[in-house]
Amino acid sequence: MSNINDNKIKHLEFIQLTITRMNVNSFLVKGWLVTLVAAIFVLSEKDANTKFLWFAPFVSILFWILDAFFIVTERKYRCLYDQVRTLTESQINYSMDVSSFEGGKNSFFRCLLSLTLLLFYPIIIAASILASSFINQ
């Protein structure tokens, strides 16, 4: 009986590791974006080519989409975790497939407009556009 319980715990650990990996990826994307935007500003100042500044909003949008993908994936695995934890050992198929958790709060559009992303990316985009506008004058 203990072996079956150990299998369920191990499966939950695998799911939790995936959730953690998606969370870390989301954090890294934000860090890389800040670094990249700062580098764009430095390069445009150094070379006095202010056209580089217009890459910052574009790059920010791409990173926003990538970050939303990681959040969608993380939410799906959270749903899988929640499902597996309530099942008995005989009901668990030990699958990592999350395709049944599509839509609803796990839709890409809802994750794209989630509070955590809305508090970060639009500010970076707005600051980049404002800086590009003022520097180009």
C-alpha positions as CSV (number, residue, x, y, z in Angstrom):
1,M,0.0,0.0,0.0
2,S,2.9,2.4,0.8
3,N,4.4,1.8,-2.7
4,I,1.2,3.0,-4.4
5,N,1.1,6.1,-2.2
6,D,4.7,6.7,-3.0
7,N,3.9,6.6,-6.8
8,K,1.2,9.2,-6.3
9,I,3.5,11.4,-4.4
10,K,6.2,11.0,-7.0
11,H,3.7,11.9,-9.8
12,L,2.7,15.0,-7.9
13,E,6.4,15.9,-7.5
14,F,6.9,15.6,-11.3
15,I,3.9,18.0,-11.9
16,Q,5.2,20.4,-9.2
17,L,8.7,20.4,-10.9
18,T,7.0,21.4,-14.2
19,I,5.0,24.2,-12.5
20,T,8.2,25.5,-10.9
21,R,10.1,25.3,-14.2
22,M,7.3,27.4,-15.9
23,N,7.4,29.9,-13.1
24,V,11.2,30.3,-13.3
25,N,11.0,30.7,-17.1
26,S,8.4,33.5,-16.6
27,F,10.7,35.2,-14.2
28,L,13.7,34.8,-16.5
29,V,11.8,36.3,-19.4
30,K,11.0,39.4,-17.4
31,G,14.7,39.7,-16.4
32,W,15.9,39.2,-20.0
33,L,13.5,41.8,-21.2
34,V,14.7,44.5,-18.8
35,T,18.3,43.6,-19.8
36,L,17.5,43.8,-23.5
37,V,15.6,47.0,-23.3
38,A,18.4,48.6,-21.3
39,A,20.9,47.3,-23.9
40,I,18.8,48.8,-26.7
41,F,18.8,52.2,-24.9
42,V,22.6,52.0,-24.3
43,L,23.3,51.1,-27.9
44,S,21.1,53.9,-29.3
45,E,22.9,56.4,-27.0
46,K,26.4,55.1,-27.8
47,D,25.9,55.1,-31.6
48,A,23.6,58.1,-31.6
49,N,21.2,56.0,-33.7
50,T,17.9,56.6,-32.1
51,K,16.1,54.2,-34.5
52,F,17.2,51.4,-32.3
53,L,14.9,52.7,-29.6
54,W,11.8,51.6,-31.6
55,F,12.9,48.0,-31.2
56,A,12.2,48.1,-27.5
57,P,8.4,48.2,-27.7
58,F,8.4,45.5,-30.4
59,V,10.7,43.2,-28.3
60,S,8.5,43.9,-25.2
61,I,5.4,42.6,-27.1
62,L,7.3,39.5,-28.1
63,F,8.4,38.8,-24.6
64,W,4.9,39.5,-23.3
65,I,3.6,36.8,-25.6
66,L,6.3,34.4,-24.5
67,D,5.6,35.0,-20.9
68,A,1.9,34.5,-21.4
69,F,2.7,31.1,-22.9
70,F,4.6,30.1,-19.8
71,I,1.7,31.3,-17.6
72,V,-0.8,29.3,-19.6
73,T,1.3,26.2,-19.3
74,E,1.8,26.7,-15.6
75,R,-1.9,27.1,-15.0
76,K,-2.7,23.9,-16.9
77,Y,-0.2,22.0,-14.8
78,R,-1.7,23.5,-11.6
79,C,-5.1,22.2,-12.7
80,L,-3.5,18.8,-13.3
81,Y,-1.9,18.9,-9.9
82,D,-5.2,19.7,-8.3
83,Q,-6.9,16.9,-10.2
84,V,-4.3,14.3,-9.3
85,R,-4.2,15.2,-5.6
86,T,-7.9,14.4,-5.2
87,L,-7.8,11.0,-7.1
88,T,-7.2,7.7,-5.5
89,E,-4.1,5.8,-6.6
90,S,-6.2,3.4,-8.7
91,Q,-7.7,6.3,-10.6
92,I,-4.4,8.0,-11.5
93,N,-3.0,7.2,-15.0
94,Y,0.3,9.0,-14.3
95,S,0.0,11.1,-17.4
96,M,1.5,14.6,-17.8
97,D,-1.0,15.5,-20.6
98,V,-2.7,18.8,-19.9
99,S,-4.7,19.2,-23.1
100,S,-8.0,18.6,-21.2
101,F,-7.4,21.8,-19.3
102,E,-7.7,24.2,-22.3
103,G,-9.8,27.3,-22.2
104,G,-11.4,29.2,-19.4
105,K,-8.9,30.7,-17.0
106,N,-6.3,28.8,-18.9
107,S,-6.9,30.5,-22.2
108,F,-4.0,32.3,-23.8
109,F,-5.9,35.6,-24.0
110,R,-6.8,35.6,-20.3
111,C,-3.2,34.9,-19.4
112,L,-2.0,37.6,-21.7
113,L,-4.2,40.0,-19.8
114,S,-3.5,38.6,-16.4
115,L,-2.8,41.1,-13.6
116,T,0.8,40.0,-13.2
117,L,1.6,40.7,-16.9
118,L,-0.5,43.9,-17.1
119,L,1.5,45.4,-14.3
120,F,4.8,44.8,-16.0
121,Y,4.7,44.8,-19.9
122,P,2.5,47.8,-20.7
123,I,4.6,49.9,-18.4
124,I,7.8,48.8,-20.2
125,I,6.2,49.4,-23.5
126,A,4.8,52.8,-22.6
127,A,8.2,53.9,-21.1
128,S,10.0,52.7,-24.3
129,I,7.6,54.6,-26.5
130,L,7.8,57.7,-24.4
131,A,11.6,57.5,-24.3
132,S,11.8,56.9,-28.1
133,S,9.5,59.9,-28.7
134,F,11.4,62.3,-26.5
135,I,14.9,61.2,-27.7
136,N,13.9,61.4,-31.3
137,Q,12.8,65.1,-31.0
